[in-house]
Amino acid sequence: MPPSSPPRPDPRMPHPSTAAAAAPPLGCGGAAADPCPARYSSPRAPIEAVESTLGLHPRGDHASPATPADPRQANHEGSKETLPSGVILDSGAAGNATGTADWLSDLRAPPGGETFRTRVGTDLPVAAVGTLTTPRFAVPDIRHVPGLGHGRTLVSVRQLARRGLTVSFGAESCSIKDPSTGAVVGEGRLREDDGFYHLQYLRVPQS
């Protein structure tokens, strides 16, 4: 029996290699024309798409938050006296002063041209002299110095010593004592945020 010849290819059918070359590539979803490989050619692209949807700034484009200023640095910048609010026991003040006239009683006019010198060397005009009178404080000879600002009061260690009182400073607190009676007439606490001793109460005995 003569050997059979191989079947002749049907001219209507494309050659297998030609069909493979002509087949379009499948996309991410299986569709031939899906352009998603181009969309995600960069690994950064999907992250940016999510951030854009959420309204976020791209990484590296937003500024870092500003570092909070040190309150102690802010309080002593330049030559402007900007003490914290409260009644402060001040070892550097020559006299007692407050920026709040509402706390004073028995007001009287100061000597003409009197000024109050701050710890930074600024001379502020004195508007009046009176007694600091509140439920927790009774301190005579307080100068009203508007330039100190409302709510700020300085009690001078020097003036307390001249009245015969003793002042003691500890690591976290301070106290004022009347040696003639042994009574503690004032106490305060050190505030870490500003470095000042803030008095909690002080009642200076009447001389």
KAPE-V964390 format. One record per backbone hydrogen bond with DSSP energy under -1.0 kcal/mol. NH is the residue of the N-H (numbers start at 1). CO is the residue of the C=O. Records with the same first field share a line. If there is no record, write none. Layout:
# KAPE-V964390
NH = CO / CO
This chain:
# KAPE-V964390
13 = 10
19 = 15
20 = 16
21 = 17
22 = 18
23 = 19
27 = 31
30 = 27
38 = 35
39 = 35
40 = 36
41 = 38
45 = 42
48 = 44
49 = 45
50 = 46
51 = 47
52 = 48
53 = 49
54 = 50
56 = 51
61 = 58
74 = 70
75 = 71
86 = 151
88 = 153
89 = 197
90 = 155
97 = 154
98 = 143
99 = 152
103 = 100
104 = 101
105 = 131
108 = 129
114 = 111
116 = 124
118 = 122
121 = 118
124 = 116
126 = 114
127 = 144
129 = 108
130 = 142
131 = 105
132 = 139
133 = 103
134 = 137
138 = 202
139 = 132
142 = 130
143 = 96
144 = 128
145 = 98
148 = 145
149 = 146
152 = 149
153 = 86
154 = 97
155 = 88
157 = 90
160 = 156
161 = 157
162 = 158
164 = 161
165 = 160
166 = 177
168 = 175
170 = 173
174 = 188
175 = 168
176 = 186
177 = 166
178 = 183
181 = 178
182 = 178
185 = 176
186 = 176
187 = 201
188 = 174
189 = 198
190 = 172
191 = 196
195 = 191
198 = 189
199 = 87
200 = 187
201 = 187
202 = 136
203 = 185
204 = 138
